[in-house]
């Protein structure tokens, strides 16, 4: 890993962050007056003006923008307009729930998607393959809110096995994690299948077969590591998605994570919180992409020396 | 030996009897959104008062079960009794021996602090600037003795008793606030940051803890002056998705769910142990016409637009016919000021067509600004009305906007709005929305009021007798039904799903009342 490679990546990351923050700032300021939304429609103008002054929203936009950046540089993301707590506190409260849900879902999607993809590839064009691929298409095309509500109807309402919503016990985790996990398991299965098919026809796999290497060992040692490169790309996306990728699922299951926080902050025009969440999402995305690049270098030495990644830049 | 055995059995049985003694339910309420803060005057939105209403008490309490409203619907809360000294003075005797949740005694000092200029009535420098809209005219609250106070207003206020039973009148603990007092002139704003999430009141709900986006938990205040609550605890859980709330009450996880839309009522009624309780809110959905807009220069066009609306059809198709349209800018709960015989806003398409012709309307498209999803059924109503207006020859185009700032940007011709009756009296509704100091007349100039209207408004707000006030109020309604700065569609329906065994009735405001005289458990 040379320094220039890393430097370019880092520079791009910073530019991306700048763009995200600026974009969020402009869009949110344009789309509505936070004070009006906070205080309601029937408050007199003097009071509205007083609150605008109190929160610095009466200043010219460029000044507000610079102040906001100054704050970020000091690690201060400001205060939530709705409850006046520090944005960092508000976000820190929501992150553990989201990580718990996200990682569980990721495990489910790996545990379901990768084996299914392998099975489909090994049984290419047979009935098993068709069956698995139908499931995969179903998995990633069914909307999360629909699958979520179906699960609630089945397991909460009809069977009464699982709680419909909220967070607390392991039972609360099952339905949202399955909802989230199944949708990415579908696409993961498709990726695994196609990249397995690709490497199964490569000469080194055929050579291994000719040398008499047992089938299981051939798949696990020769095919899988090579098929893993595109998978890492997909997983990088998923990792980046962890923070803000569960908005719908979190809403349906009343899961108190970052997605929910973002929805409520947007509808309340709670600028500081929205910007904080976006910033954090961008940081996760960028970090995930950097990680992917590093992992590429590790599993495929050719990438390191070329100084560029085959997966492209996802930031 | 036998006595020892007996004692052991008794001891073992003790926890059992103790448990049996408190078999009150632990109530779970699934709400669409939790309160945004628990300071009772600071946050007065639907999602806030639903919870704060049972943490805090008012001096005077409005009994929603009394038909017809008026003074007879007012009963003692933290006040024992009250007497009029003059049109602008009210003396209130306080209940003795009431304790706040933190154990401190309730006295006149708490009332003085609650209504103090620095907390509530001082306008934009107060900790709660919006309080002035309700009590800006309160000159002072005088302490006569530790259990007697006198409210003095700067002008006669015939409905002060009603105001003390309504929004922003919840009594807070002075002692709790004083703990945060400092030299800093902004100490109250800083105190709010703490107090907002640590409410200390006198009501049946005693705050336990909360988690943002998750829950707010309360235990029963067993020393409540109105009697021991019928529940052991009440927890509000945030469940934003209606389908999830419906599944949760059907499966038995929740005891009460809020915000049930009319189309879900039939679904919920299918479950044996679930009941739907609805209330028609003291909030009217209206259409505002801009009298300053060139297209509406002739009032006959505004009158025609009102006459073209078939309100019964709207109610039947959108609200399953479960709500009503008020007959004028008034409610039956206005008591002596209710004009029962008034026909109100009628449907007469033939007359509407005549008026359209007479007004010289040239057929150009009139813009109707609507914020989608702001009001329940607001979009649907707009689309249906668009057809009704078309039927009488008026061409309306729907302009969907994002906020009220955009609604009121230049070019406003008509928009969807609602009006809440803050107190059951014209002084809490028509005077606030259309009065001479309100935005409708001043900032936006959508209502160009005849001089006579503002004179009548003065009488409604300050005259001492019901007779004078009613005559003036009728005149105000006559004027707005003729000038037509707005027309009324209906009052919105609000429904809860609830376990049948919980006997309680929703109020026509967003309050949920957990006091023992309203909230009971039947077996």
Interface residues (C-beta under 8 A of the other chain):
Chain A: X31 X32 X33 X36 X37 X39 X40 X41 X42 X43 X44 X45 X46 X47 X49 X50 X51 X82 X83 X84 X85 X90 X93 X94 X145 X149 X152 X153 X156 X157 X160 X163 X164 X165 X166 X167 X251 X252 X253 X254 X256 X260 X261 X263 X264 X268
Chain B: X30 X33 X36 X37 X45 X123 X124 X129 X130 X132 X133 X192 X193 X196 X197 X211 X212 X213 X214 X215 X237 X238 X239 X240 X241 X243 X244 X247 X248 X250 X251 X252 X253 X402 X403 X404 X405 X406 X417 X420 X432 X433 X439 X443
